[in-house]
Amino acid sequence: MEAAGFYRLCPLPGGEGMRPMLKALCLGWVTDMLKVILALRGTGIDTVVVNTHPDRFFATVPALAANIPVALNLYQGVRVPKLKLTRFLLIANTCALGSSLSRRLRALIRSHQPDFAFAHWGVGMLPEVALVKSVAPELPIILNMETFPTAPEGGLREALEQKMFRRMHWALDGLIIPTAEMAQLVFSLAPSLRKKPYWVSPFYYPKEFAPARALPKLRAKDSRPHVIFAGQFDLRHSINDVRKEILSLAEVGIVVHCAATAGLEHPNVVKFDPFGGEELVSGFLTTFMTQFDACLVTYAELRCTPMRFSTSLPSRFLIALAAGLPMLLPGGRFGAMERFIKEQGIGFVYRDPFEAYEFLTSTVTLPRLEAISRTKASQFILQPKELSGFIERVIKCRA
């Protein structure tokens, strides 16, 4: 296959000579793409970063030690009301927001000549996928699904996301799908995608996120169970208001550590300042997490359960895997996560707070799951060879 871009040569593992370096057009909200950028660079792939955030713009990728330039802030200077939503008009007409977006992207692609585009994450990137295909129809596009549907509370938005995916599936040349449950949904919407390369595997965090060392357990100081909730309290969406569940665990004697927020005043709730991107990509957060007995992963229980709970593995789940920490999950609400935990033997699914307390104070079950979680942590770090192998397969199939 003749490559689309100008290659630099890089050594192959084991002294096998040199091979061309692939170049990726990396599309997404740059603040959400830290793990993707590190993962692509870790495979030896040059990355050309395009920030698609509608109102946050950067000269370089924030939080990373390396000074990686942002090649294009796609929507900088675009004056359109509610751009976060309006940009979805690009799916119907790529000139809906004017021709300047196409000109910017075309110029960048001509200048850098990428071999493929990597879009992160899910249906939220379909407007930019449509734009890329309009200016570079032969450029292979890989979509990292991560969460699908993304609708935080189900309803009409779920249906619209599925409709958009069905309409735009033709533009995708490769898919990374985190769970079998999501794969089933994806292929029911677009059966023809089975004929294209796809990889059913969580997009794990790269090695930079792994803990530097294991800290002494907090329970050694006071003989009490300590868990961490690593999620954000973004209370704009009701699914993120898990204060009731945290307080119910605190009431039975579990010490819950979480980001500072109002409405969590309790002797057994310990608050810390939210962690930033620098602490995430340096392994500081996962190192901090090693002192706890388990990581609580939960969302608020809603009257209408979003489909994403049955199909997706959220970031707060994946970061616990990277930390090598057992998972503590309420049962019957999170299908994909519950199946993963049970199959891997890395956590406990509880029916009520008292059952969670019994697990965390067990001298048999908890130590066993801690040992399994620590042992398997290396399996839950992204393997560069597997990622690069999948990317090369997509490019080969598209050629």
N, C-alpha and C positions, 0 to 999 in steps of 0.2 A: 504493500500500500504506500502510495506517495503521500507524505504528510501535508497538511494544509499550511502549516506554519514554518518559520525558520527555526531550526533546532540548534540548541547547544548540545554538546556531548557531555555525558556524565558516565562515571564508571559503573559497570554492573557488579552486583555482589559476587564475592569469591574470586575477584580478579579475572572475570570472564571477558574483559575488553570494555568497549564503550558502546553506549546506545544513545539515540537521539533523545533529548529532553522534551517532553510534551509541554504544551502551554494551554492553560485553562482560562476561559473567560468566566470569572466567578461572580455570580449575580445574587444579590440579596441585601437585606438590611445589614449593614456592616457590623453593627453592634451584636447581631445575632449569629454572625458567621465566623466567630473566632475559631471555633473547633474545626469548621470546614476548611478555613484558610490554612490552619496548622496541619490538618490532615493531608491536604493536597501537597503542601510544601514538603511534608514528611515522606511522601511517596516519590519525591524528586520531580514533581510537576511544578513548573513555573506558573504563578498565579497573577492574572490581571484582574484587579478588584473593581467591580462596578457596584456602587452603593445605590440601591433602589429605594432607600427610605425617602418618603415624600417631604420631610421637613427637618431632617438632621443631616448635616453635611460635614465631611472630614477631608483633610489633606492626606493624612496617613491613617492606617488602621489603628484604632485606639486599643489600649490595654496590652498589646503585644510588645515584647522587648525589641524585636526586630523592627526597623523603621520601614514598614511596607507601605508604599504609596497607594492611595486610592486613585485609580486611573480616571474614573468618571463618577461624579455625583449626578446621576441621570436626570433627576427632577429639579436640580438647582436652577432657580430663575423662572420656573414654570408657575404661572399665576392662575390657578384654577381653584374654585371653591371645593372644599372637602376632597382634596386630591387623593387621600388614602382610599376613598371609595371611587372617585371619578376615574381613576386610572384603569379600572376594570372595563371601561368603554373600549380600551385598546383591543380587547378580545374580539369585539364586533368590527372595529375599524381602527387600524393602527395609526391613522391620521387624525383620530378623534381629538387629540390634544395638540394638534398642529404637527408640522413636518420637522420641527427642530429636533425632536427626540430621535427620529429615524436618522437624521443627518449626523447627530452626535455619535450614535451607536455605530453607524456605518463607518465613520471616520476612525473610530477606535479599533474596530475589527480589521480594517484595512491596514492600520498602522502596526498592530501587534500580531495579526494573523494567528489567532488561537486555533488549536486543533479540536477543541470541543468547548461547550458551555456547560457549566455546573450551576444549577439553580437551587437555592435553598430559601424557604422551605414550603413544600406543598402547593396547594391551589392558590395561595397568596401570591405566588410568582408567575401565574399564568398570563397576566398582562405583559410582563417582560419577556416571557417565552414567545408570545405572539409577535412582539416587536423584533426579537432576534430572528425569528423565522422569516419575517418580512424583508429584512435587509441581508440576511445570510442564510438562505433556505437549505444550503448543503451542510451547514455547521451542525454536527451532532449535539443534541441537548440531553443532559442527564438531569432528572428532577429527583431531589432528595425529599421524600414525602414527609418524614418526621411525624407530623400530626395530620390526620385526615379522618373525618371532617374537623376543621378548626373551630367551628361554631361553639362558643363557650356555654351556651344554654340550649342547644338543640333548635327545634322549630324551623321556621322558613329558611333561615340562613343555611342550615344543613342541606335542605333540598336544593337551594341555589348553588351551593358549592359542588354538589354532585352533578348538577346540570352543566356547570362550567367545565368540570373535568371531562364529562362525556363529550362536550363540544370540542375541547382542545386536545384530546388524547393523541390525535394524529401527529401533533408537533413534537411528541416525546420520542426520543430514540433509546432511552434507557431509564429505568426506574430503580431507586433504592427504597424498599418498603420495609419498615421495621418489624412487622409482625405478620403471622399467618392470617390473623383476623382481618387486618387491613388489606392484605393481598386478595382475600376472598371478595371484599367489597370492591376493590379496584377492578378486578377482572369481571365482576358481574356488571359493572358499568361500561367497561370497554374490553370485551373479550379478545379483540385483535391484539391487545398489548401482550398477550401470552406469547406471541410470535417474536417479540422484541426482547433484547436482553433485560433481565430484571434480577435483582439481588434482594432476597428476603432475609434481612438481618438488621438489627438495630445499628444505627450509625453511632457507634460508641465514641467516647471521648478519646482523643489522642494521648500519647504518653505524657505530654506536658502537664496534664491535669491530675496525674497520679500522685498519691501522697509521698512526701519525701521520707517520712519515717512514721512509726506508730507511737502515739502518745500514751502515757499511762491512763487506764480507765478511771473515770470520775467515781465509779462505784467503790473503788478501793479506798476512797477517803471517808465515805459516809454510809456504805453498804446499802445504798438506795439505787433503784434503776434510773438511768438517765438516757433520754432519747433526744434526737435533734430533728426538728422540722426545717428542711432546707428550702422550702418554697417561699415565694414572695407574697406579701399581703397586698396584692393589687385589687383593692376593693371596688374598683369600677365594675368588675364582674362578680356576681354573687357566688360563682363556683370557688372563688379564692377566699371566701370568708369562712375559714375553718376554726374560728375562735371557739365555737361551741364544742367541737370535738376535742380540741386541745384542753379546754377546761375540764371536760369529762374525764380525760386521762389524768389530769393533775389531781382531781378530786379523790382518785383511788390510791394516790401515793406515788405516781410516776412523775419524775422531774422532767418537764418538757422545756427544751431550749429552742428559741425561735427568734426571728427578727423582731425588733421593737415595733409594736403597734398598740393603739389604744384598745381598751376593752379586754385586756388579758392580765388583769391584776390578780395574782394568786401566789401564795407562798411557794408553790411548786412549779411556777412558770418563771424561767430565767430568760431575760431578753438580751440580745446582742445587736450591735449595729449591722445593717445589711452589708453583705460582702459585695465588692465591686469586681469588674472584669479582670483586673490585674491579679487579684487574689485567687480567682478561678483558674486562670491559665498558668499560674506559677505552681499550682499544687498546694497553695497555702490553705484553701478551703477544705480539700480532701484530707490534708494532714490534721486540721482542726477537728474534722469529723471523726477521726479514729479514736478519740477519747470517749465516745458514746457507745452505749450498748446496742443501739439500733437506730435506723433512720425512719421516722414516721413519714409515710407518703399518703397523702389524702387530698381530697377536694370536698367541698360542701355537698351535702345530700340535697338534691333538688327535686321538685315535683315532677319535672320532665328531665330525665337523665340524658345528657348529650351522648351521641353515638361515639364520640372520641374516647369516652371512658372504656369502651369495649374494643377499641382498635389500636390505641396508641400507647407509647411508652414515653412519658414526659421527661423533661430535663431533670426534675427533682428525683426521678427514679434512676436515670442513667448516672447521675453524679454519685448516688449511693453505691452503685455497682463499681464505679471507679475507685471509691474510697474503701472498698472491701468490707462494707458494713451490712449486717443483716437488715432486712426490710421489715417494717411493721405496717401492715395494710389492713384497713377495714374490709370485711368480706362481703361478697355479693354485689359489688358496685363497679369494680374495675376489672373487666374480663381479661384483657390481654396481660395486664400486670399480674393478676392473680395466677393465671396459667404459668407465666414465666417463673414466678417465685416458687410455685409448687414443683415444676419440672426441674428447676435447678437446685432446689433445696436450700435456698438462701434467705429464708425469712419466714414470718409467721402471719397468717391471715386470721384476724380475731373477730369474734362476733359481738363482744361488749368489752368495756374498759377493764372489768375484773379479769377476763380471760387474758387480756394483754398484760396485765400486772403479773398474773401467774407465770406467763411465758418469760417475762423479763427477770423474774426472781428464781427461775428454775436453775438448779445446779447441774442439770443434765442437758436439757434441750437447747438452752441459750448457748452454752459453750460449744456444743456440737455445730450449731448453725454459724457461730462466729468463725470457727475453724474452716468450715466449708466456704464461707464468704471471702475470707482472706486468701484461701488457696485459689479460688476461682477468679479473683480480682484481675489477674493478668489476662484471663480470657476475655474480660469485659473492657479491655483497652483496644482501640482500633488497630488492626493489623495492616500496615501499609501495603504488603504484598497482595493481600486479598482485594483491597481497594483499587490498586493500580491494575491488577489483573482484570477486574470488572470493567474499568474504564477502557482498557485496551480492547476488550471484547466489543464494547459499544462502538468504538471507532471503526473496528474492523468490519462489523456488521453493517455500518452505515456507508462504508466505502463502495 
